[in-house]
Amino acid sequence: MKRPADLSPGSVAFLAAVATGGVGVVGAASGSWRFGATLIGAALLFGSLARFLLPDRMSGLLRVRRKAFDVLWMAALGSGIVVLAVLVPEGV
C-alpha cells in the first residue's frame, strides 16, 4: 500500500482539484451557487495548469488522454464555468 509520501505530484494536484471541486459542489448545494460554480471552475483550471506543467510520468490521475487534449478540455470547461458564474444575473 502506498503511503502519502509515495504520492506523485500529479496525484497530489488531482486530490487538491477534487477537494476544491467538492467544496464548490457543497457551496453550490447550500445556496451560494455563484461561489460554488467559481470554485468548481477554479478546480478545473488548476487541474489544467497542473497537467500542463507536469511531465507525463508524474501527472498521475490528471492524465486521461494526450496532454494537449487534457489541458485544453479542462481549461475550456473551467473558463466556461467561471465566465457563466460571473455573467449570469443575480435574479436567475
PEVENGI-V266058 format. One record per backbone hydrogen bond with DSSP energy under -0.5 kcal/mol. NH is the residue of the N-H (numbers start at 1). CO is the residue of the C=O. If there is no record, write none. Layout:
BEGIN
NH_CO + NH_CO
END
This chain:
BEGIN
6_3 + 7_4 + 10_58 + 12_8 + 13_9 + 14_10 + 15_11 + 16_12 + 17_13 + 18_14 + 19_15 + 20_16 + 21_17 + 22_18 + 23_19 + 24_20 + 25_21 + 26_22 + 27_23 + 28_24 + 29_25 + 30_26 + 31_28 + 32_27 + 33_31 + 36_32 + 37_33 + 38_34 + 39_35 + 40_36 + 41_37 + 42_38 + 43_39 + 44_40 + 45_41 + 46_42 + 47_43 + 48_44 + 49_45 + 50_46 + 51_47 + 52_48 + 53_49 + 54_50 + 58_55 + 59_55 + 59_56 + 62_59 + 63_60 + 64_62 + 70_66 + 71_67 + 72_68 + 73_69 + 74_70 + 75_71 + 76_72 + 77_73 + 78_74 + 79_75 + 80_76 + 81_77 + 82_78 + 83_79 + 84_80 + 85_81 + 86_82 + 87_83 + 88_84 + 92_89
END
